[in-house]
Amino acid sequence: MGGSKVKFFFIGSLLFFALLGGFFAYPIDKEKAKGAKSLTRKIYDRNNVLLREIQSSEYFVSSWVNIESIPGYTVKCFVEKEDKRFYSHSGIDLFSLARAVIQNVKKKKIVSGASTITMQTARIIYSLNQWRLVRKLLESLYALKLEMHFSKEEILELYLNRVYFGNSLYGLSSASMSYFSKSPTSLSLKESAMLAVTLQAPSLYNPLINKDNKKMADRLIEEMNETNLVSYEDKDLAKAENPVVQKEMFVFTAPHLCDRVILELKGKKWIKAFTSADYNLQRELEEIARTSIDPLEKMNVTNCALIIADSRTGDILTMIGSKNYFSENIDGQYNACYVMRSPGSSLKPFTYGLGLLNGYLPSSVIIDEPTYFREIWGDFKPENYDFKFHGPVSLRQALACSYNVPACKVLDSIGVNKLFDILGRMNFETHGKAPSDFGVALTLGSMSASLFELVSAYTVFADRGFQTSPQILDSYMLENGKIVQIEKSKKRKILPDWASFVIADILADNDARYPAFDRENPFKFKFYVGAKTGTSKNYKDNFAIGFTDRYVIGVWAGNNDQSPMVGVSGMTGAGPLFRNAVMTLSKYYDVGKYPEVPDSVAREEVCLKSGLLASDCCEKTKIEYVYAGNAIECKECLNANERRQKIKYPDNGDVFVIDNDLDIKRQMVEVVIEGERKDARVVIDSLVCKEVGEEKRIFFTLKKGEHTIELYSDTLLLDKVKFLVE
C-alpha cells in the first residue's frame, strides 16, 4: 500500500513537472503580447497633422513605440521607480518579495506587492485579475516564462507600451502625446520622471490632476542622482524645468470627415489612416460655417454642410457635415453631406450641356412663357422663382438667371432620357425609377441627390468635361504595419471639353446673371468662379454648387428635420457661405485662373433675334462663343429684298364682341399674314391651323376669352398677337 502511494506521488510529480516544463517551453504569442487590438487608431490630414485619436473597444488609448526610440534617461526613470533590480533578477525579485512579506505582516494588511516590471507585464498581457494570492502566483509563473522567452529590452518595451498612465491612457506614447503633446522620443528628464511617478497610482498621481506630481518627480530625480543614474548638472536642469501639461486629452477635429473615414475602413484591421483633408482649411471653415449660418436662424435656417474637392485628383480638402457636430438641437452628428434631398435647379447645367450637344448655342433663343408639359402623372406647368415670364431669352441668360420654362423646353426637345442617362453615368442614385417618372421636372430637381453627388458631378465643369468621384482616404496602415494605398478614382468623360467649357463660362458670367440676381451677389468674384444655386420647391433645401479652374465647392443650407426655410433663396441661404468658402480657399490654394478656350470653340458674331451666326441682314448682334459643329448662319433676318412675315390682322390688343342675335358659326375673324416667305405656320391657342402657303384662308370662329395667335418658322417665333373676345 505504501509502495503504491510512493509510486502515485512519483508519477504525479513527473506529470506536474512535465506540465510545468511544457508551460515554460510553450512559445509566447508575440502579437498577443503586444496587444495589437488595443492600439490607438489615428487619422491624419494631407500634411500628417493628427485629426483624431480613436479609443479602442476597451476604451483606452495606446500607441506603440520601439525601445530604441525611447531616451535612455526615460527608461532609467521607470526602472528606478518601479523595479531597481530589474536587470539582475529573473522575473521575481526575492529580496523585494521578502521585504514585502515582512511589511505586510507588521501592518497586518497588504501594503506592498513586490511586483517586478516583468510581473506587471505578465499581469497586463494575460489579464490576470484573480484573487490576490492566486494572481501573485500566476504573475510569478508568467514572469519567469517571459524572462525565458524575451530579453530585458523586449520586456521593457512591452511594459512601457502597455502600462496604464491614467485618464484612459495606455502606453508611453499615448501618455506623452496626451499630457505633453510630444512624442516619447522628445521627452525631457523631468517629463519622464513625471510619467514614471504616475504609475504608483495612475488615478491619483497623473500630472493632469495631481499638483504634487512635479515634486514627486524631483524626488525621483534626486534618487537617480544618488545612484549615479543622472549627473548633478542634469539633475539641476531637470528640477528647474516646469513642463506644461495640456488640458486637451484627446485630438478630435474634422469630426464628420473622420467619421466618414472610420465608416469606409469598417471591417479592416487598421491603426492609421492618411487622408486628403487640409486641417488648416477645415478648421477655419468650420468656424466660418457657424458664423455664416447663425444670422439665418430667424429665417429657420439652422444647419449647413460643405465639401471642397480637387477636381483633378478627387481629393476632398474639407468636409463639414453640420454647423455644430456637438449640437443635439440640430442633430449635429448627422452628416448632411450624404443626405438625399431635392437639388432644385442645380441640375440645369447638365440639361443645357446636353442641349449644346443637340444643336443649341449659348445664343439660342428660347421663349420663356406659360407652357404645359404632358407627363404620365398629368400636365405640368413650371413657374419661375419670381413668378414672372420673360419672353425670348438666350440660352446663356436662361441658365444664368435659372429660368425654369426654358430649361424644361430644352429638356423636352432633347429627351428626358438623355439627362437621366448622363446622371446615371455620374453615379446619381435613381432609386430604380424610369425617366418618365420624373419628366421634364428632372431638370428642376424632381430626382433627389446628395451634396456629395452634386460636388462629384460639378467636377465636369472644373476639369474639361471629366468627372472624378471625390474621396477622402489616401492610404491606411494595418495593424501589422503594412501600408495599403487607395487607388485614385478613375476619370469619366461626361461632356466634350467645348461643351463643359461653354456651360462653365455661363455659370461664371455675372453679367448674364444680373437680370435675376442683381449685379452685386455672393457669386461675383474678381477671379474666375462658376456657380449655380438650387432650391427645392418647398424651401426645405438650398444648394450653392460651384467651381474654380480646379476646385469644386458645394454648400447646403437648411434643417435636418426637413422643416421649410422662410424666404430663403440660393443667394441668401447657401450663397454667403459659398462665397466665404471660396475666399478662404483662395488663401491656401491658387485659384481663379481662367481656363483655356478649347480649339473647337470660337468667339463669333451672332444674331440676337435668332441666336444663330449673324449674316449681313441681321440688325442686332453680339459676340458669343460658338462651337463649329453648331455654327449655322441666320436665315431668319431678311435682306433688302425680303420682309419678315408677320401677323397683319388682328392687331395685338384687339377686342371683338359677339352679337347674340346672329348665328355664332357665322361670326368669324380672318387671320391675315403678310410677307413674302412661305415656310411659316400659324398656331392659334396652341393648335396648328395652317402652314402658310397652303391654298386656304384662315378664319377663327369667335369664342369668349383671351386668344393667342403665333407665327413660327420651324421653332423660331416670328410674331405673336393676343386679342380678346367678349
TITORKOL-57366 format. One line per 4 residues: number of its first residue (from 0); their letters; for each residue y, x, z negated of C-alpha. Coordinates in Angstrom, 1 decimal. Layout:
N
NUM	a	Y:X:Z | ...
//
This chain:
726
0	mggs	0.0:0.0:0.0 | 2.3:2.8:-1.0 | 1.5:4.6:2.3 | 2.5:1.5:4.3
4	kvkf	5.9:1.5:2.6 | 6.4:5.1:3.4 | 5.3:4.5:7.0 | 7.6:1.5:7.3
8	ffig	10.5:3.4:5.8 | 9.9:6.4:8.1 | 9.7:4.1:11.2 | 12.8:2.2:10.1
12	sllf	14.7:5.4:9.6 | 13.7:6.7:13.0 | 14.8:3.4:14.6 | 18.1:3.4:12.7
16	fall	18.9:7.0:13.7 | 17.8:6.2:17.3 | 20.1:3.2:17.4 | 22.9:5.3:15.8
20	ggff	22.3:8.1:18.3 | 22.4:5.6:21.1 | 25.6:4.2:19.7 | 27.3:7.6:19.7
24	aypi	25.8:8.6:23.1 | 26.7:5.5:25.0 | 29.8:6.2:27.1 | 33.1:4.5:26.3
28	dkek	34.7:2.3:29.0 | 38.0:4.2:29.6 | 39.7:1.3:31.3 | 38.9:-0.9:28.3
32	akga	40.2:1.8:26.0 | 43.5:1.9:27.9 | 43.8:-1.8:27.5 | 44.8:-2.3:31.1
36	kslt	45.0:-6.1:30.7 | 47.8:-5.6:28.1 | 50.1:-3.6:30.4 | 53.6:-5.0:30.8
40	rkiy	54.3:-6.3:34.2 | 57.7:-5.2:35.6 | 59.7:-6.4:38.6 | 62.3:-4.1:40.2
44	drnn	65.1:-4.6:42.8 | 65.5:-2.6:46.0 | 67.1:0.3:44.1 | 64.5:0.4:41.3
48	vllr	66.6:-1.5:38.8 | 64.4:-3.3:36.4 | 64.8:-7.1:36.8 | 62.2:-8.4:34.4
52	eiqs	59.6:-7.3:31.9 | 56.8:-9.8:31.6 | 54.8:-10.2:28.4 | 51.1:-10.3:28.8
56	seyf	49.0:-13.3:28.0 | 48.6:-11.9:24.5 | 52.4:-12.0:24.0 | 53.0:-8.3:23.6
60	vssw	54.7:-5.7:25.8 | 53.1:-2.4:26.7 | 53.6:0.3:29.4 | 51.5:3.4:29.9
64	vnie	52.9:6.9:29.7 | 50.8:10.1:30.0 | 50.7:12.5:27.1 | 52.0:15.4:29.3
68	sipg	55.2:13.4:29.8 | 56.0:12.9:26.1 | 58.2:15.6:24.4 | 56.3:17.9:22.1
72	ytvk	58.5:17.1:19.1 | 57.9:13.4:19.7 | 54.1:13.9:19.3 | 54.7:16.1:16.3
76	cfve	56.7:13.3:14.6 | 53.8:10.8:14.9 | 51.2:13.3:13.8 | 53.2:14.4:10.8
80	kedk	53.9:10.8:9.8 | 50.5:9.3:10.4 | 47.9:12.0:10.2 | 48.9:15.5:9.2
84	rfys	45.3:16.9:9.6 | 44.7:15.1:12.9 | 43.9:18.4:14.8 | 41.4:19.6:12.0
88	hsgi	39.3:16.5:11.3 | 36.5:14.9:13.4 | 37.9:11.4:13.2 | 37.6:10.9:9.5
92	dlfs	39.8:12.8:7.0 | 37.6:13.2:4.0 | 40.4:14.7:1.9 | 42.7:11.7:2.5
96	lara	39.8:9.3:2.0 | 39.0:10.8:-1.4 | 42.7:10.7:-2.4 | 42.9:7.0:-1.3
100	viqn	39.9:6.1:-3.3 | 41.4:7.7:-6.5 | 44.8:5.9:-5.9 | 43.1:2.6:-5.3
104	vkkk	41.0:2.9:-8.5 | 44.0:3.9:-10.6 | 46.1:1.0:-9.2 | 43.2:-1.4:-9.3
108	kivs	44.2:-2.6:-5.8 | 44.3:-1.3:-2.3 | 47.4:0.9:-1.9 | 46.2:3.4:0.7
112	gast	43.7:3.1:3.5 | 43.4:6.7:4.6 | 43.1:5.7:8.2 | 43.4:8.6:10.6
116	itmq	45.1:8.3:14.0 | 41.6:8.2:15.5 | 40.5:5.4:13.2 | 43.7:3.4:14.0
120	tari	43.0:3.9:17.7 | 39.4:2.6:17.3 | 40.7:-0.4:15.5 | 43.1:-1.2:18.4
124	iysl	40.6:-0.5:21.2 | 37.8:-2.6:19.6 | 39.9:-5.2:17.9 | 38.4:-4.6:14.5
128	nqwr	39.7:-7.4:12.3 | 36.7:-7.8:9.9 | 36.7:-7.8:6.1 | 38.4:-4.6:4.9
132	lvrk	35.4:-2.6:3.8 | 33.4:-3.6:6.8 | 36.3:-2.8:9.1 | 36.7:0.6:7.5
136	lles	33.1:1.4:8.1 | 33.3:0.3:11.7 | 36.6:2.2:12.1 | 34.9:5.3:10.9
140	lyal	31.9:5.0:13.2 | 34.0:4.2:16.2 | 36.4:7.1:15.3 | 33.5:9.5:15.2
144	klem	32.4:8.2:18.6 | 35.9:8.6:20.1 | 36.1:12.2:18.9 | 32.8:12.8:20.7
148	hfsk	33.9:11.4:24.0 | 37.7:12.2:24.1 | 39.8:15.2:23.5 | 42.5:15.2:20.8
152	eeil	45.2:14.8:23.5 | 43.4:11.9:25.1 | 43.1:10.1:21.7 | 46.8:10.7:21.1
156	elyl	47.6:9.3:24.5 | 45.5:6.2:23.8 | 47.1:5.8:20.3 | 50.8:6.2:21.4
160	nrvy	50.3:3.8:24.3 | 48.7:1.0:22.3 | 50.1:1.2:18.8 | 52.3:-1.6:17.6
164	fgns	56.1:-1.0:17.1 | 57.2:-4.4:16.0 | 59.1:-7.1:18.0 | 56.1:-7.8:20.2
168	lygl	56.2:-4.2:21.5 | 53.1:-2.2:22.1 | 53.2:1.4:23.2 | 55.7:4.2:23.0
172	ssas	57.1:3.5:26.5 | 58.0:-0.2:25.7 | 59.4:0.7:22.3 | 61.5:3.5:23.7
176	msyf	62.9:1.3:26.5 | 63.4:-1.7:24.3 | 65.0:0.0:21.3 | 66.9:2.8:23.0
180	sksp	67.0:1.8:26.7 | 65.4:5.1:27.8 | 62.1:6.5:28.9 | 60.0:8.2:26.2
184	tsls	60.4:11.4:28.3 | 64.1:11.3:27.2 | 63.7:10.6:23.5 | 65.6:12.8:21.1
188	lkes	64.0:14.2:17.9 | 65.9:11.6:15.8 | 64.9:8.7:18.0 | 61.3:10.0:18.0
192	amla	61.3:10.1:14.2 | 62.8:6.6:14.0 | 59.9:5.2:16.1 | 57.4:7.2:14.0
196	vtlq	58.5:5.8:10.7 | 58.4:2.3:12.2 | 54.6:2.5:12.3 | 54.5:2.5:8.5
200	apsl	55.3:-1.3:8.6 | 56.4:-2.4:12.0 | 57.5:-5.8:10.9 | 59.8:-4.3:8.2
204	ynpl	60.8:-0.8:9.3 | 61.6:-1.1:13.1 | 65.1:0.1:13.9 | 66.3:-3.3:15.1
208	inkd	66.1:-4.9:11.6 | 65.8:-2.1:9.1 | 69.1:-0.4:8.1 | 67.2:2.4:6.3
212	nkkm	65.2:3.4:9.4 | 67.5:6.3:10.2 | 67.4:7.6:6.6 | 63.6:7.4:6.7
216	adrl	63.7:9.3:10.0 | 65.9:12.0:8.4 | 63.3:12.5:5.6 | 60.6:12.8:8.1
220	ieem	62.6:15.5:10.0 | 63.1:17.3:6.6 | 59.4:17.3:6.1 | 58.8:18.6:9.6
224	netn	61.2:21.4:8.9 | 59.5:22.3:5.7 | 56.2:22.7:7.6 | 57.9:24.7:10.4
228	lvsy	57.4:22.0:13.0 | 61.1:21.9:13.8 | 63.7:24.6:13.3 | 66.7:24.4:10.9
232	edkd	69.1:24.1:13.9 | 67.1:21.2:15.4 | 66.9:19.5:12.0 | 70.6:19.7:11.5
236	laka	71.4:18.4:15.1 | 68.9:15.6:14.7 | 70.2:14.4:11.3 | 73.8:14.4:12.7
240	enpv	72.7:12.2:15.6 | 73.4:8.4:15.4 | 71.3:6.7:18.0 | 72.4:3.3:19.2
244	vqke	69.7:0.6:19.0 | 70.2:-2.0:21.7 | 70.0:-5.7:20.8 | 68.7:-7.0:24.1
248	mfvf	64.9:-6.5:23.6 | 63.6:-7.6:27.0 | 65.0:-7.4:30.5 | 65.3:-10.9:32.1
252	taph	67.6:-11.0:35.1 | 67.4:-12.8:38.5 | 65.2:-15.5:36.9 | 64.4:-17.7:39.9
256	lcdr	63.8:-14.7:42.1 | 61.4:-13.1:39.6 | 59.7:-16.5:39.1 | 59.0:-16.6:42.8
260	vile	57.6:-13.1:42.8 | 55.2:-14.0:39.9 | 54.1:-17.1:41.9 | 53.5:-15.1:45.0
264	lkgk	51.4:-12.5:43.1 | 49.4:-15.1:41.2 | 45.7:-14.0:41.0 | 46.5:-10.4:41.8
268	kwik	46.0:-7.7:39.1 | 49.5:-6.2:39.4 | 51.7:-4.3:37.0 | 54.7:-3.5:39.1
272	afts	56.5:-5.5:41.8 | 59.1:-4.0:44.1 | 61.5:-6.5:45.7 | 64.2:-6.5:48.3
276	adyn	66.7:-8.0:45.9 | 70.1:-6.4:45.1 | 70.7:-6.6:41.4 | 74.4:-6.0:41.5
280	lqre	74.9:-8.6:44.2 | 72.6:-11.0:42.4 | 74.3:-10.6:39.1 | 77.8:-11.1:40.5
284	leei	76.8:-14.2:42.5 | 75.1:-15.8:39.5 | 78.4:-15.8:37.7 | 80.3:-17.0:40.9
288	arts	77.8:-19.8:41.3 | 78.7:-21.2:37.9 | 82.4:-20.9:38.3 | 82.3:-22.4:41.8
292	idpl	80.3:-25.5:40.7 | 81.8:-26.2:37.3 | 85.0:-27.7:38.7 | 83.0:-30.2:40.8
296	ekmn	81.3:-31.8:37.8 | 84.0:-34.6:37.9 | 82.5:-35.5:41.3 | 79.0:-35.5:39.8
300	vtnc	78.0:-32.1:41.2 | 76.1:-30.3:38.5 | 73.9:-27.8:40.4 | 73.6:-25.4:43.3
304	alii	71.3:-22.9:44.9 | 71.9:-19.9:47.1 | 70.0:-17.5:49.3 | 71.2:-14.4:51.2
308	adsr	68.8:-12.8:53.6 | 68.9:-9.9:56.1 | 68.0:-11.5:59.5 | 66.8:-8.2:60.9
312	tgdi	64.3:-7.3:58.2 | 63.7:-10.7:56.5 | 64.7:-9.1:53.1 | 66.1:-11.5:50.6
316	ltmi	69.0:-9.9:48.8 | 69.9:-12.8:46.5 | 68.1:-15.9:45.3 | 69.7:-18.3:42.9
320	gskn	67.7:-21.4:42.2 | 70.2:-23.3:39.9 | 73.6:-22.9:38.4 | 72.1:-22.1:35.0
324	yfse	68.5:-21.2:34.5 | 68.6:-22.0:30.8 | 70.3:-25.4:31.1 | 67.9:-28.3:30.3
328	nidg	70.5:-30.8:31.3 | 70.2:-29.9:34.9 | 66.6:-28.8:34.8 | 67.8:-25.3:35.4
332	qyna	64.4:-23.6:35.7 | 63.5:-25.7:38.7 | 64.1:-23.5:41.8 | 66.2:-25.7:44.1
336	cyvm	65.8:-23.2:47.0 | 62.4:-24.7:47.8 | 63.1:-28.4:47.2 | 62.7:-30.6:50.3
340	rspg	66.0:-32.5:50.9 | 67.9:-34.1:53.8 | 69.6:-31.3:55.7 | 72.2:-33.5:57.2
344	sslk	73.9:-32.0:60.2 | 72.7:-28.5:59.6 | 70.0:-29.1:62.4 | 72.6:-29.9:65.1
348	pfty	73.0:-26.3:66.3 | 69.3:-26.3:67.4 | 69.9:-29.6:69.3 | 72.8:-28.1:71.2
352	glgl	70.9:-24.8:71.7 | 68.2:-26.8:73.5 | 71.0:-28.6:75.3 | 72.1:-25.3:76.7
356	lngy	68.6:-24.7:78.0 | 68.7:-28.0:79.7 | 71.8:-27.6:81.7 | 74.6:-28.2:79.3
360	lpss	77.6:-25.8:78.9 | 79.9:-25.3:75.9 | 82.5:-27.1:78.0 | 80.2:-30.0:79.0
364	viid	82.0:-33.3:78.3 | 80.2:-35.8:76.1 | 81.6:-39.3:75.2 | 81.9:-39.9:71.5
368	epty	81.7:-43.7:71.4 | 79.8:-46.5:69.7 | 76.2:-46.1:71.0 | 72.9:-47.7:70.2
372	frei	69.6:-45.8:70.5 | 66.4:-47.8:70.7 | 63.8:-46.3:68.3 | 60.4:-47.5:67.2
376	wgdf	61.9:-49.0:64.0 | 64.8:-50.7:65.8 | 68.2:-50.0:67.2 | 70.0:-47.0:65.7
380	kpen	73.8:-46.8:65.8 | 75.1:-43.5:64.4 | 78.6:-43.2:62.9 | 80.8:-40.2:62.3
384	ydfk	81.8:-38.8:58.9 | 85.3:-40.1:59.5 | 84.1:-43.5:60.7 | 86.0:-42.9:64.0
388	fhgp	85.0:-42.2:67.6 | 86.8:-39.5:69.6 | 86.2:-40.3:73.2 | 85.5:-37.5:75.7
392	vslr	84.9:-34.2:73.8 | 83.4:-30.9:74.9 | 80.1:-29.7:73.5 | 81.9:-26.9:71.7
396	qala	84.2:-29.4:69.9 | 81.3:-31.9:69.2 | 79.3:-29.2:67.4 | 82.2:-27.5:65.6
400	csyn	83.5:-30.9:64.4 | 80.0:-32.1:63.7 | 80.4:-35.4:65.6 | 77.2:-37.5:65.3
404	vpac	77.1:-39.5:68.5 | 77.4:-36.6:70.9 | 74.5:-34.8:69.1 | 72.3:-37.9:69.4
408	kvld	73.2:-38.3:73.0 | 72.3:-34.7:73.8 | 69.0:-35.0:72.0 | 68.3:-38.3:73.7
412	sigv	68.9:-36.7:77.1 | 66.6:-33.7:76.5 | 64.0:-35.5:74.4 | 63.4:-35.6:70.7
416	nklf	60.1:-33.9:71.1 | 61.8:-30.7:72.1 | 63.7:-30.4:68.9 | 60.7:-31.5:66.9
420	dilg	58.6:-28.7:68.6 | 61.2:-26.0:68.0 | 61.5:-27.0:64.3 | 57.7:-26.8:64.1
424	rmnf	57.8:-23.3:65.6 | 60.2:-22.3:63.0 | 57.8:-23.5:60.3 | 59.7:-26.5:59.1
428	ethg	57.4:-28.9:57.2 | 56.9:-32.0:59.4 | 54.7:-33.9:56.9 | 52.3:-35.0:59.6
432	kaps	54.8:-37.2:61.4 | 55.5:-37.5:65.1 | 58.8:-37.1:66.9 | 59.1:-40.8:67.4
436	dfgv	59.0:-41.3:63.6 | 62.4:-39.5:63.4 | 64.0:-40.5:66.7 | 67.4:-39.1:67.6
440	altl	68.3:-39.2:63.9 | 66.3:-36.0:63.6 | 69.4:-34.0:64.6 | 71.3:-35.7:61.8
444	gsms	68.7:-34.8:59.1 | 66.2:-37.6:59.1 | 63.5:-34.9:58.5 | 63.6:-33.2:55.1
448	aslf	64.0:-29.4:54.8 | 64.4:-26.9:52.1 | 67.2:-24.3:51.7 | 64.7:-21.6:52.3
452	elvs	63.6:-23.2:55.6 | 67.2:-23.5:56.7 | 68.1:-19.9:55.9 | 65.0:-18.8:57.8
456	aytv	66.0:-20.9:60.8 | 69.5:-19.6:60.9 | 68.3:-16.0:61.4 | 68.0:-17.2:65.0
460	fadr	71.8:-17.1:65.3 | 72.2:-13.8:63.5 | 69.6:-11.9:65.4 | 69.8:-12.7:69.1
464	gfqt	67.5:-15.7:69.1 | 64.8:-14.2:66.9 | 63.6:-15.9:63.8 | 62.4:-13.9:60.8
468	spqi	60.9:-15.6:57.7 | 62.7:-14.2:54.6 | 60.6:-12.6:51.9 | 61.2:-11.1:48.5
472	ldsy	58.3:-8.7:48.0 | 58.3:-5.2:49.5 | 55.2:-3.9:47.6 | 53.4:-4.1:44.3
476	mlen	51.3:-1.8:42.2 | 47.8:-2.8:41.0 | 46.5:-2.0:37.5 | 44.5:0.9:39.0
480	gkiv	47.7:2.5:40.3 | 47.2:1.6:43.9 | 50.3:0.5:45.8 | 50.0:-2.5:48.1
484	qiek	52.6:-2.6:50.9 | 53.7:-6.1:52.0 | 53.7:-6.5:55.8 | 57.1:-7.4:57.1
488	skkr	57.5:-10.9:58.7 | 56.9:-10.9:62.4 | 59.9:-12.0:64.5 | 59.5:-15.1:66.7
492	kilp	61.6:-15.7:69.8 | 63.1:-19.2:69.4 | 66.1:-19.2:71.8 | 67.2:-16.8:74.6
496	dwas	69.8:-14.4:73.4 | 72.5:-16.0:75.5 | 71.9:-19.5:74.0 | 71.8:-18.3:70.4
500	fvia	75.0:-16.2:71.1 | 76.9:-19.2:72.5 | 75.9:-21.5:69.6 | 76.8:-18.8:67.1
504	dila	80.1:-18.3:68.8 | 80.9:-22.1:68.5 | 79.9:-22.0:64.8 | 82.3:-19.1:64.3
508	dnda	85.2:-20.9:66.2 | 87.7:-22.1:63.6 | 90.0:-23.5:66.3 | 87.2:-25.7:67.6
512	rypa	86.6:-26.9:64.0 | 90.3:-27.7:63.5 | 90.3:-31.4:64.7 | 87.8:-32.5:62.0
516	fdre	88.3:-30.0:59.2 | 91.9:-28.6:59.5 | 92.7:-25.0:60.2 | 92.6:-23.9:56.6
520	npfk	89.0:-24.5:55.4 | 86.3:-22.5:53.5 | 84.8:-21.2:56.8 | 88.0:-19.5:58.0
524	fkfy	87.5:-15.7:57.7 | 89.3:-12.7:59.0 | 85.9:-11.4:60.3 | 83.0:-12.8:62.2
528	vgak	81.2:-15.6:60.3 | 79.5:-18.6:61.7 | 78.9:-21.7:59.5 | 77.6:-25.2:59.6
532	tgts	77.6:-27.9:56.9 | 75.1:-30.6:56.3 | 75.5:-33.6:54.0 | 72.9:-36.4:53.5
536	knyk	73.9:-39.9:54.4 | 73.8:-41.0:50.7 | 75.7:-37.8:49.5 | 72.7:-36.6:47.4
540	dnfa	72.6:-33.2:49.1 | 75.2:-30.9:50.6 | 74.4:-27.7:52.5 | 76.5:-24.9:53.9
544	igft	74.5:-22.5:56.1 | 76.0:-19.6:57.9 | 75.7:-16.0:59.1 | 77.4:-12.8:59.8
548	dryv	76.3:-10.4:62.5 | 73.3:-9.6:60.3 | 73.1:-11.6:57.1 | 72.3:-15.3:56.6
552	igvw	73.9:-17.2:53.7 | 72.6:-20.5:52.6 | 74.1:-22.8:49.9 | 73.0:-26.1:48.5
556	agnn	75.1:-28.2:46.1 | 74.0:-31.5:44.4 | 71.9:-32.6:41.5 | 68.3:-32.0:40.6
560	dqsp	67.8:-35.6:39.6 | 68.9:-36.7:43.1 | 71.9:-38.7:41.8 | 74.6:-39.0:44.5
564	mvgv	77.7:-37.0:44.5 | 81.1:-38.7:44.7 | 83.3:-38.0:47.7 | 81.9:-34.6:48.4
568	sgmt	81.6:-33.0:51.8 | 80.4:-29.7:53.0 | 84.0:-28.4:52.8 | 84.4:-29.4:49.2
572	gagp	80.9:-29.1:47.9 | 78.8:-26.2:49.1 | 81.7:-24.7:51.2 | 83.6:-22.9:48.4
576	lfrn	80.5:-21.3:47.0 | 79.5:-20.3:50.6 | 82.9:-18.6:51.1 | 82.7:-16.8:47.7
580	avmt	79.2:-15.6:48.6 | 80.3:-14.2:51.9 | 83.3:-12.4:50.4 | 81.1:-11.0:47.6
584	lsky	78.5:-9.8:50.2 | 81.3:-8.0:52.1 | 82.0:-5.9:49.0 | 78.4:-4.5:49.1
588	ydvg	77.4:-4.6:52.8 | 79.1:-4.0:56.1 | 79.7:-7.5:57.6 | 81.9:-9.1:60.2
592	kype	81.2:-7.1:63.3 | 81.4:-9.4:66.4 | 78.0:-9.5:68.2 | 77.7:-8.1:71.7
596	vpds	78.0:-10.6:74.6 | 74.7:-10.9:76.5 | 74.8:-9.8:80.1 | 73.9:-13.3:81.3
600	vare	77.0:-14.8:79.7 | 80.4:-14.6:81.2 | 83.9:-15.9:80.5 | 84.9:-18.3:83.3
604	evcl	87.5:-20.9:84.0 | 86.1:-24.4:83.5 | 87.4:-27.9:84.2 | 88.5:-29.8:81.1
608	ksgl	87.6:-33.1:82.8 | 84.1:-32.4:84.0 | 83.2:-29.4:81.9 | 81.9:-27.6:85.0
612	lasd	83.1:-24.4:86.7 | 86.7:-25.0:87.8 | 87.4:-25.4:91.5 | 90.8:-25.4:93.3
616	ccek	91.2:-29.1:92.8 | 90.8:-29.0:89.0 | 94.2:-29.7:87.3 | 93.4:-28.8:83.7
620	tkie	91.2:-25.8:82.9 | 90.3:-23.4:80.1 | 88.3:-20.2:79.7 | 84.8:-20.7:78.3
624	yvya	81.5:-18.9:78.0 | 79.2:-19.8:80.9 | 75.6:-19.0:81.5 | 74.9:-18.1:85.1
628	gnai	72.0:-20.5:85.3 | 74.1:-23.4:84.3 | 77.2:-22.5:86.4 | 77.8:-25.5:88.6
632	ecke	81.1:-25.9:90.4 | 83.1:-29.0:89.6 | 82.9:-31.7:92.3 | 84.4:-34.4:90.3
636	clna	88.0:-33.4:90.9 | 89.2:-34.5:94.4 | 91.0:-32.2:96.8 | 94.2:-33.2:98.5
640	nerr	92.4:-35.5:101.0 | 90.5:-37.4:98.3 | 91.4:-39.7:95.5 | 89.2:-40.2:92.4
644	qkik	87.6:-43.6:92.3 | 88.9:-45.8:89.6 | 88.9:-49.5:88.4 | 91.8:-51.2:90.2
648	ypdn	91.2:-54.7:88.7 | 91.1:-55.9:86.0 | 93.5:-53.7:84.2 | 93.0:-52.4:80.7
652	gdvf	94.0:-54.9:78.1 | 94.0:-57.9:80.4 | 93.3:-61.3:78.8 | 91.6:-64.2:80.6
656	vidn	91.4:-67.8:79.3 | 88.5:-70.1:80.1 | 89.5:-73.5:81.4 | 87.3:-76.1:79.6
660	dldi	88.0:-78.7:82.4 | 86.3:-76.5:85.1 | 82.7:-75.6:85.6 | 82.2:-72.3:83.8
664	krqm	80.0:-71.0:86.6 | 83.0:-71.1:88.9 | 85.3:-69.2:86.6 | 84.8:-65.5:87.6
668	vevv	86.8:-62.3:87.8 | 86.3:-59.9:90.7 | 86.0:-56.3:89.8 | 87.8:-54.1:92.3
672	iege	87.1:-50.4:92.7 | 89.4:-48.2:94.7 | 88.8:-44.7:96.0 | 87.1:-43.1:99.0
676	rkda	83.9:-41.7:97.3 | 80.8:-43.7:97.4 | 78.5:-42.2:94.7 | 79.6:-44.1:91.6
680	rvvi	78.1:-47.1:89.8 | 79.7:-49.9:87.8 | 78.5:-50.7:84.3 | 79.7:-54.0:82.6
684	dslv	78.8:-54.3:78.9 | 76.2:-51.5:79.3 | 74.4:-53.3:82.2 | 74.5:-51.6:85.6
688	ckev	75.6:-54.3:88.0 | 76.3:-52.4:91.2 | 76.2:-49.0:92.9 | 79.5:-48.6:94.7
692	geek	78.8:-48.6:98.5 | 76.4:-51.5:98.4 | 77.2:-54.4:100.7 | 78.2:-56.9:97.9
696	riff	81.3:-57.7:95.9 | 81.3:-57.5:92.1 | 82.0:-60.8:90.2 | 82.0:-61.3:86.5
700	tlkk	81.4:-64.8:85.0 | 83.8:-65.3:82.2 | 82.3:-65.2:78.7 | 84.3:-65.3:75.5
704	geht	84.7:-62.0:73.7 | 85.7:-58.4:74.4 | 84.1:-56.8:77.5 | 83.9:-53.3:78.9
708	iely	83.7:-52.0:82.5 | 82.7:-48.4:83.1 | 82.7:-46.4:86.3 | 80.2:-43.5:86.4
712	sdtl	79.4:-40.6:88.7 | 76.0:-39.6:87.6 | 76.5:-39.1:83.9 | 80.3:-38.4:84.1
716	lldk	82.5:-41.3:83.1 | 85.2:-41.7:85.8 | 87.1:-44.7:84.4 | 86.9:-47.3:81.7
720	vkfl	88.6:-50.7:81.2 | 88.5:-53.2:78.3 | 89.6:-56.8:78.7 | 89.4:-60.0:76.6
724	ve	88.2:-63.5:77.5 | 89.4:-66.3:75.2
//
